[in-house]
Amino acid sequence: MTSETITGPDFSCSNGLLPAIAQDVETNEVLMLAYMNEEAYQETLRSGQAVYWSRSRNRLWKKGEESGHLQTVESIAIDCDADTILLKVRQQGVACHEGYRSCFFRQVSNDGVKIHATRLVDPKTIYPSTND
């Protein structure tokens, strides 16, 4: 048996942004993939709510800050290389900004790509300010 010093995710790789997978704690359904920097990770640990780094907004992003569809973090795991984070969450509402429970609502087959889930919420009701 080897003894390891475990310090948490290795934010020294990938320009400090690590993939973070949100998975439903009850069903194990993969809900979404986002990115965390060290500040987002520390804020997630502190608050118990999923906080990510928004690459498009270039700032911290608390999941659900606009929609109210929060992710309460039940547990956190780190992969063997310490460069990917797995959050087991309790999802309030939908995870996907397009109104689906999961961001992975498109199924790829030999026939092409098809939507295999039901849209649960109209995005226009989640993000009314983006509807001009």
N, CA, C and O of each residue as an XYZ file, in Angstrom:
528
protein
N       0.835     -1.181      0.000
C       0.000      0.000      0.000
C       0.881      1.246      0.000
O       1.851      1.326      0.753
N       0.544      2.201     -0.833
C       1.309      3.433     -0.881
C       0.572      4.526     -0.139
O      -0.656      4.544     -0.071
N       1.345      5.428      0.407
C       0.700      6.552      1.077
C       0.810      7.762      0.167
O       1.889      8.089     -0.327
N      -0.304      8.414     -0.043
C      -0.357      9.570     -0.926
C      -0.755     10.797     -0.129
O      -1.501     10.717      0.847
N      -0.245     11.919     -0.566
C      -0.725     13.179     -0.026
C      -1.783     13.694     -0.978
O      -1.489     14.039     -2.123
N      -3.013     13.744     -0.501
C      -4.112     14.188     -1.334
C      -4.432     15.623     -0.955
O      -4.742     15.926      0.197
N      -4.349     16.496     -1.942
C      -4.555     17.912     -1.656
C      -5.777     18.485     -2.353
O      -6.145     19.629     -2.087
N      -6.413     17.733     -3.230
C      -7.564     18.237     -3.972
C      -7.250     18.326     -5.446
O      -6.240     17.792     -5.902
N      -8.110     18.997     -6.198
C      -7.896     19.107     -7.644
C      -6.599     19.834     -7.964
O      -6.155     20.706     -7.217
N      -6.000     19.457     -9.091
C      -4.753     20.069     -9.540
C      -5.068     21.202    -10.515
O      -5.169     20.984    -11.723
N      -5.220     22.394     -9.986
C      -5.547     23.549    -10.817
C      -4.339     24.104    -11.565
O      -4.454     25.115    -12.258
N      -3.176     23.452    -11.434
C      -2.004     23.917    -12.170
C      -2.053     23.477    -13.629
O      -1.280     23.973    -14.450
N      -2.950     22.554    -13.961
C      -3.050     22.111    -15.353
C      -4.245     22.769    -16.045
O      -5.114     23.347    -15.392
N      -4.273     22.675    -17.345
C      -5.387     23.182    -18.167
C      -5.694     24.649    -17.912
O      -6.859     25.042    -17.849
N      -4.662     25.450    -17.767
C      -4.827     26.888    -17.522
C      -5.712     27.178    -16.310
O      -6.374     28.213    -16.244
N      -5.714     26.255    -15.361
C      -6.460     26.477    -14.127
C      -7.941     26.187    -14.209
O      -8.654     26.388    -13.226
N      -8.434     25.718    -15.353
C      -9.848     25.364    -15.509
C      -9.982     23.859    -15.658
O      -9.420     23.260    -16.575
N     -10.735     23.255    -14.744
C     -10.939     21.813    -14.784
C     -12.389     21.495    -15.106
O     -13.294     22.200    -14.661
N     -12.620     20.422    -15.889
C     -13.994     20.006    -16.134
C     -14.651     19.559    -14.825
O     -14.038     18.891    -13.993
N     -15.901     19.947    -14.676
C     -16.686     19.562    -13.496
C     -18.000     18.963    -13.986
O     -18.786     19.633    -14.655
N     -18.226     17.725    -13.654
C     -19.420     17.000    -14.070
C     -20.422     17.047    -12.928
O     -20.089     16.720    -11.789
N     -21.653     17.455    -13.235
C     -22.733     17.432    -12.244
C     -23.582     16.203    -12.521
O     -24.068     16.010    -13.636
N     -23.759     15.367    -11.490
C     -24.494     14.122    -11.609
C     -25.556     14.085    -10.522
O     -25.289     14.435     -9.372
N     -26.773     13.656    -10.890
C     -27.854     13.571     -9.922
C     -27.510     12.545     -8.846
O     -27.158     11.407     -9.157
N     -27.610     12.946     -7.597
C     -27.225     12.089     -6.478
C     -28.145     10.872     -6.344
O     -27.711      9.826     -5.860
N     -29.392     10.993     -6.759
C     -30.356      9.894     -6.624
C     -30.328      8.932     -7.815
O     -30.326      7.714     -7.633
N     -30.308      9.478     -9.025
C     -30.454      8.649    -10.227
C     -29.140      8.362    -10.938
O     -29.076      7.473    -11.787
N     -28.097      9.102    -10.603
C     -26.789      9.034    -11.276
C     -26.818      9.564    -12.705
O     -25.853      9.379    -13.446
N     -27.904     10.218    -13.103
C     -27.966     10.829    -14.425
C     -26.948     11.965    -14.497
O     -26.853     12.784    -13.582
N     -26.187     12.006    -15.594
C     -25.270     13.115    -15.809
C     -26.109     14.309    -16.254
O     -26.826     14.239    -17.252
N     -26.012     15.402    -15.504
C     -26.832     16.571    -15.768
C     -26.138     17.593    -16.649
O     -26.763     18.186    -17.528
N     -24.863     17.801    -16.422
C     -24.157     18.826    -17.191
C     -22.659     18.716    -16.982
O     -22.182     18.036    -16.073
N     -21.940     19.398    -17.842
C     -20.497     19.561    -17.717
C     -20.217     21.055    -17.736
O     -20.701     21.776    -18.609
N     -19.449     21.506    -16.786
C     -19.039     22.908    -16.742
C     -17.565     22.916    -16.343
O     -16.910     21.873    -16.352
N     -17.051     24.080    -15.996
C     -15.644     24.196    -15.614
C     -15.526     24.909    -14.284
O     -16.327     25.782    -13.949
N     -14.511     24.519    -13.535
C     -14.213     25.163    -12.260
C     -12.769     25.620    -12.254
O     -11.872     24.914    -12.716
N     -12.560     26.818    -11.722
C     -11.211     27.215    -11.352
C     -11.123     27.046     -9.838
O     -12.089     26.619     -9.206
N      -9.991     27.374     -9.261
C      -9.835     27.141     -7.824
C     -10.811     27.969     -6.995
O     -11.314     27.499     -5.975
N     -11.078     29.194     -7.427
C     -12.012     30.047     -6.694
C     -13.426     29.466     -6.716
O     -14.117     29.486     -5.698
N     -13.861     28.951     -7.864
C     -15.189     28.328     -7.965
C     -15.265     27.082     -7.082
O     -16.270     26.840     -6.415
N     -14.190     26.302     -7.090
C     -14.138     25.090     -6.255
C     -14.240     25.453     -4.774
O     -15.015     24.846     -4.035
N     -13.462     26.438     -4.347
C     -13.482     26.847     -2.933
C     -14.850     27.406     -2.544
O     -15.329     27.145     -1.441
N     -15.479     28.167     -3.429
C     -16.807     28.715     -3.140
C     -17.852     27.604     -3.077
O     -18.785     27.677     -2.277
N     -17.705     26.587     -3.904
C     -18.594     25.419     -3.850
C     -18.441     24.709     -2.508
O     -19.434     24.349     -1.876
N     -17.208     24.510     -2.077
C     -16.970     23.880     -0.772
C     -17.567     24.716      0.357
O     -18.185     24.180      1.277
N     -17.377     26.026      0.278
C     -17.849     26.921      1.335
C     -19.370     26.996      1.401
O     -19.951     26.955      2.485
N     -20.015     27.105      0.240
C     -21.456     27.363      0.198
C     -22.328     26.115      0.135
O     -23.489     26.146      0.541
N     -21.770     25.015     -0.373
C     -22.581     23.810     -0.567
C     -23.451     23.881     -1.808
O     -24.258     22.985     -2.057
N     -23.291     24.941     -2.587
C     -24.006     25.108     -3.856
C     -22.973     25.067     -4.985
O     -21.845     25.527     -4.812
N     -23.359     24.519     -6.136
C     -22.427     24.421     -7.257
C     -22.112     25.807     -7.808
O     -23.012     26.567     -8.167
N     -20.829     26.119     -7.868
C     -20.342     27.365     -8.442
C     -19.297     26.989     -9.487
O     -18.382     26.211     -9.220
N     -19.450     27.552    -10.673
C     -18.570     27.238    -11.787
C     -17.892     28.504    -12.283
O     -18.200     29.610    -11.838
N     -16.952     28.319    -13.226
C     -16.360     29.452    -13.926
C     -17.022     29.526    -15.288
O     -16.951     28.577    -16.069
N     -17.660     30.637    -15.576
C     -18.302     30.837    -16.865
C     -17.266     31.349    -17.855
O     -16.738     32.450    -17.702
N     -16.982     30.550    -18.862
C     -16.012     30.961    -19.882
C     -16.591     32.063    -20.761
O     -15.845     32.921    -21.234
N     -17.898     32.060    -20.990
C     -18.496     33.095    -21.839
C     -18.630     34.429    -21.108
O     -18.511     35.488    -21.724
N     -18.878     34.385    -19.796
C     -19.033     35.620    -19.009
C     -17.719     36.048    -18.360
O     -17.581     37.181    -17.898
N     -16.761     35.129    -18.333
C     -15.455     35.378    -17.725
C     -15.584     35.789    -16.257
O     -14.978     36.760    -15.804
N     -16.400     35.009    -15.527
C     -16.608     35.270    -14.100
C     -17.170     34.028    -13.431
O     -17.584     33.080    -14.098
N     -17.181     34.045    -12.078
C     -17.822     32.967    -11.348
C     -19.310     32.961    -11.665
O     -19.921     34.004    -11.900
N     -19.873     31.762    -11.664
C     -21.280     31.587    -11.998
C     -21.872     30.567    -11.032
O     -21.540     29.383    -11.084
N     -22.739     31.031    -10.161
C     -23.456     30.127     -9.262
C     -24.599     29.519    -10.061
O     -25.474     30.239    -10.541
N     -24.597     28.211    -10.204
C     -25.644     27.537    -10.973
C     -26.995     27.916    -10.393
O     -27.251     27.725     -9.204
N     -27.861     28.458    -11.250
C     -29.195     28.850    -10.818
C     -29.320     30.292    -10.386
O     -30.387     30.707     -9.933
N     -28.251     31.074    -10.514
C     -28.305     32.466    -10.048
C     -29.356     33.285    -10.791
O     -29.922     34.217    -10.220
N     -29.625     32.957    -12.040
C     -30.662     33.657    -12.797
C     -31.962     32.867    -12.837
O     -33.043     33.442    -12.717
N     -31.864     31.560    -13.005
C     -33.037     30.714    -13.206
C     -33.679     30.239    -11.903
O     -34.859     29.887    -11.879
N     -32.904     30.230    -10.826
C     -33.384     29.633     -9.581
C     -33.205     28.123     -9.557
O     -33.600     27.474     -8.588
N     -32.620     27.553    -10.597
C     -32.422     26.107    -10.690
C     -31.065     25.730    -10.080
O     -30.109     25.409    -10.786
N     -31.022     25.779     -8.777
C     -29.786     25.569     -8.018
C     -29.366     24.109     -7.989
O     -30.174     23.205     -8.203
N     -28.088     23.903     -7.721
C     -27.544     22.568     -7.495
C     -26.942     22.534     -6.095
O     -25.937     23.191     -5.822
N     -27.567     21.764     -5.216
C     -27.027     21.563     -3.871
C     -26.064     20.386     -3.936
O     -26.438     19.290     -4.355
N     -24.840     20.615     -3.525
C     -23.792     19.601     -3.637
C     -23.846     18.665     -2.435
O     -23.760     19.094     -1.284
N     -23.990     17.379     -2.733
C     -24.023     16.345     -1.698
C     -22.659     15.705     -1.493
O     -22.314     15.322     -0.375
N     -21.886     15.586     -2.561
C     -20.531     15.043     -2.434
C     -19.699     15.476     -3.632
O     -20.218     15.836     -4.688
N     -18.391     15.427     -3.424
C     -17.428     15.796     -4.470
C     -16.395     14.685     -4.561
O     -15.879     14.210     -3.550
N     -16.101     14.280     -5.797
C     -15.036     13.308     -6.041
C     -14.073     13.908     -7.064
O     -14.451     14.752     -7.877
N     -12.843     13.461     -7.006
C     -11.800     13.919     -7.920
C     -11.229     12.685     -8.601
O     -11.006     11.667     -7.946
N     -10.990     12.760     -9.900
C     -10.487     11.593    -10.618
C      -9.028     11.303    -10.271
O      -8.387     12.042     -9.523
N      -8.524     10.211    -10.834
C      -7.191      9.706    -10.495
C      -6.065     10.673    -10.832
O      -5.021     10.651    -10.181
N      -6.259     11.519    -11.834
C      -5.240     12.499    -12.208
C      -5.447     13.848    -11.532
O      -4.661     14.773    -11.736
N      -6.494     13.963    -10.735
C      -6.849     15.202    -10.028
C      -7.125     16.351    -10.991
O      -6.929     17.519    -10.656
N      -7.594     15.993    -12.222
C      -7.874     17.047    -13.187
C      -9.325     17.064    -13.682
O      -9.642     17.736    -14.663
N     -10.190     16.330    -13.006
C     -11.625     16.347    -13.295
C     -12.378     16.215    -11.974
O     -11.994     15.447    -11.092
N     -13.458     16.983    -11.863
C     -14.240     17.035    -10.625
C     -15.628     16.469    -10.903
O     -16.249     16.787    -11.918
N     -16.101     15.635    -10.000
C     -17.441     15.077    -10.089
C     -18.259     15.566     -8.899
O     -17.920     15.298     -7.746
N     -19.337     16.284     -9.194
C     -20.241     16.759     -8.153
C     -21.496     15.903     -8.170
O     -22.136     15.759     -9.212
N     -21.847     15.338     -7.037
C     -23.147     14.668     -6.885
C     -24.071     15.725     -6.300
O     -23.820     16.248     -5.215
N     -25.146     16.037     -7.029
C     -25.978     17.178     -6.671
C     -27.455     16.805     -6.552
O     -27.918     15.802     -7.095
N     -28.166     17.652     -5.824
C     -29.625     17.661     -5.842
C     -30.005     18.858     -6.695
O     -29.777     20.009     -6.325
N     -30.588     18.559     -7.841
C     -30.937     19.592     -8.818
C     -32.329     20.131     -8.530
O     -33.292     19.368     -8.454
N     -32.433     21.444     -8.369
C     -33.740     22.103     -8.309
C     -34.078     22.532     -9.725
O     -33.271     23.199    -10.373
N     -35.241     22.167    -10.214
C     -35.604     22.522    -11.575
C     -34.765     21.756    -12.570
O     -34.382     20.611    -12.330
N     -34.482     22.400    -13.694
C     -33.724     21.747    -14.770
C     -32.271     22.198    -14.740
O     -31.957     23.290    -14.265
N     -31.397     21.354    -15.249
C     -29.974     21.697    -15.303
C     -29.628     22.450    -16.577
O     -28.701     23.260    -16.585
N     -30.360     22.193    -17.652
C     -30.014     22.737    -18.965
C     -30.699     24.075    -19.225
O     -31.887     24.241    -18.951
N     -29.940     25.016    -19.753
C     -30.501     26.336    -20.075
C     -31.513     26.272    -21.220
O     -32.223     27.245    -21.477
N     -31.580     25.126    -21.909
C     -32.584     24.954    -22.964
C     -33.862     24.319    -22.428
O     -34.771     24.009    -23.198
N     -33.936     24.123    -21.119
C     -35.169     23.653    -20.492
C     -35.287     22.157    -20.291
O     -36.352     21.670    -19.913
N     -34.220     21.420    -20.535
C     -34.224     19.970    -20.331
C     -33.620     19.649    -18.964
O     -32.823     20.422    -18.432
N     -34.003     18.510    -18.406
C     -33.452     18.111    -17.107
C     -31.934     18.002    -17.186
O     -31.231     18.448    -16.280
N     -31.431     17.417    -18.256
C     -29.998     17.237    -18.464
C     -29.568     17.968    -19.730
O     -30.348     18.104    -20.673
N     -28.347     18.427    -19.745
C     -27.796     19.033    -20.967
C     -27.547     17.977    -22.041
O     -27.348     18.318    -23.207
N     -27.557     16.712    -21.662
C     -27.285     15.619    -22.599
C     -28.604     15.030    -23.097
O     -28.911     13.866    -22.838
N     -29.376     15.840    -23.808
C     -30.692     15.427    -24.296
C     -30.670     15.022    -25.773
O     -31.707     14.663    -26.330
N     -29.514     15.077    -26.398
C     -29.385     14.679    -27.803
C     -28.725     13.307    -27.876
O     -27.672     13.079    -27.280
N     -29.357     12.400    -28.615
C     -28.839     11.040    -28.769
C     -28.264     10.888    -30.168
O     -28.912     11.246    -31.152
N     -27.060     10.362    -30.259
C     -26.396     10.141    -31.538
C     -26.561      8.674    -31.927
O     -26.310      7.773    -31.127
N     -26.984      8.453    -33.164
C     -27.103      7.093    -33.689
C     -26.688      7.088    -35.158
O     -26.290      8.121    -35.697
N     -26.778      5.942    -35.797
C     -26.466      5.849    -37.227
C     -27.415      6.691    -38.062
O     -27.087      7.068    -39.188
N     -28.587      6.988    -37.520
C     -29.581      7.803    -38.223
C     -29.363      9.292    -38.016
O     -30.097     10.104    -38.579
N     -28.385      9.658    -37.234
C     -28.104     11.059    -36.967
C     -28.329     11.410    -35.504
O     -28.313     10.539    -34.633
N     -28.538     12.684    -35.248
C     -28.719     13.177    -33.879
C     -30.191     13.500    -33.679
O     -30.805     14.202    -34.483
N     -30.745     12.973    -32.591
C     -32.155     13.205    -32.289
C     -32.308     13.579    -30.819
O     -31.544     13.131    -29.964
N     -33.296     14.398    -30.549
C     -33.629     14.740    -29.165
C     -34.359     13.552    -28.557
O     -35.339     13.065    -29.120
N     -33.881     13.087    -27.408
C     -34.466     11.913    -26.773
C     -35.062     12.221    -25.395
O     -35.324     11.310    -24.610
N     -35.271     13.492    -25.110
C     -35.826     13.884    -23.812
C     -36.944     14.895    -24.042
O     -37.102     15.438    -25.135
N     -37.694     15.126    -23.009
C     -38.785     16.096    -23.074
C     -38.332     17.411    -22.466
O     -37.766     17.448    -21.373
N     -38.589     18.486    -23.191
C     -38.305     19.812    -22.633
C     -39.305     20.038    -21.505
O     -40.515     19.941    -21.709
N     -38.793     20.338    -20.317
C     -39.638     20.498    -19.134
C     -40.032     21.944    -18.874
O     -41.056     22.216    -18.248
N     -39.209     22.870    -19.358
C     -39.434     24.290    -19.097
C     -39.119     25.066    -20.370
O     -38.147     24.760    -21.062
N     -39.933     26.064    -20.679
C     -39.658     26.946    -21.806
C     -38.534     27.898    -21.403
O     -38.683     28.635    -20.429
N     -37.405     27.901    -22.134
C     -36.289     28.777    -21.763
C     -36.688     30.249    -21.653
O     -36.074     30.994    -20.889
N     -37.699     30.678    -22.397
C     -38.139     32.070    -22.333
C     -38.696     32.423    -20.959
O     -38.678     33.587    -20.558
N     -39.195     31.412    -20.235
C     -39.703     31.681    -18.883
C     -38.592     31.644    -17.846
O     -38.735     32.188    -16.752
N     -37.474     30.993    -18.198
C     -36.325     30.920    -17.281
C     -35.482     32.195    -17.384
O     -35.056     32.756    -16.374
N     -35.253     32.634    -18.603
C     -34.379     33.756    -18.877
C     -35.132     34.830    -19.657
O     -34.821     35.060    -20.826
N     -36.110     35.492    -19.046
C     -36.927     36.462    -19.784
C     -36.136     37.644    -20.334
O     -36.540     38.228    -21.339
N     -35.030     38.010    -19.711
C     -34.266     39.188    -20.157
C     -33.545     38.942    -21.476
O     -33.112     39.901    -22.115
N     -33.400     37.689    -21.905
C     -32.703     37.394    -23.149
C     -33.651     37.339    -24.332
O     -33.219     37.055    -25.449
N     -34.933     37.602    -24.116
C     -35.925     37.520    -25.193
C     -36.282     38.909    -25.676
O     -37.215     39.533    -25.171
N     -35.535     39.389    -26.658
C     -35.815     40.715    -27.214
C     -36.678     40.622    -28.444
O     -37.012     41.644    -29.043
